Amino acid sequence: MNKRKIIAGFSISFLLLGLAGFLYMPNKAKSEVHTGIPTVFVHGYKGTVNSFGKMLHRFEKEYNWGKKGVSYYVNADGSLYDIPHGWSKDQPNFIQVVLENNRTSFEESTLYLSNVLHHLKKMYKIDTVNLVGHSMGGIISLKYSMEYQGDAYPSVDKLVTIGSPFAGIFDEDYFLIHQDRGANDLKVNSPALQMLHTAAFPENIQVLSIGSTGDVVAIPESVASLAQIVPAAQLEQVMLENEALGHSALHEDETVDHLIHRFLWQDLLQ
């Protein structure tokens, strides 16, 4: 075989290898993700990246409970972009969701969350998630769990709600300041809340609800009304007797941290 034929043989071989690589792309995202269920953190009304930022820093850096795998930012038009931080193969992964339009309705906020979770399944091959939501974030996480089913979206294994007012916010002065679609849905007896109270809750999801006697936004009675939506066998409710523990302080509290840890990961991290 002369030199020209040898070169041609190598060219064909490399071309065939290239086509094989194009036709079969290994799922790198899947292989890099911990096989356990990742947990998605959803802030509440008027929330920002800081809402769960310190909690996730504690989880990762102080407690060594897992790793922040990716952050999602959702624009007001519903488009989104993800920032991967590096998935852990050995520990649970945390996913933070930040909504630019953080004062919109339950329906639109839940649509934003569904876009994130659809992307998470399509791009990262995540089939099941846990959800943790503070305040209205707990409400839209519940709404997602009840309304978004099927192959396009990850299913929900466990749900944690923190200071979520499922019967609405009873302080009328609150609505002198807050007047937008999100605030309207947070009013007592709003159509959006009534819809949640009349819909069926999935049988396969376990729920932990955390509240505080010091929360004057999501008062204990409103938090406890989740029992009217979630069957007793699927629901654990913890009301912290702490008059100094207010609404926004709930996601900065060490006791709340450990309640979440015990509910989601205790069996995995022992």
ABEGO torsion letter per residue (X at the ends): XBAAAAAAAAAAAAAAAAAAAAABBBBAAAAABBABBBBBBBBBBGBBAAAAAAAAAAAAAAAGAEBBABBBBBBAAGBBBBBBAEBBAABBBBBBBBBABAABBAAAAAAAAAAAAAAAAAAAGBABBBBBBBEAAAAAAAAAAAABBEAABBBBABBBBBGBBAAEBABAAAAAABBBAAAAAABBGBAAAAAAAABBBBAABBBBBBBBAABAABBAAAAAAAAAABBAAABBBBBBBBAABBAAAAAABAAAAAAAAAAAAAAAAX
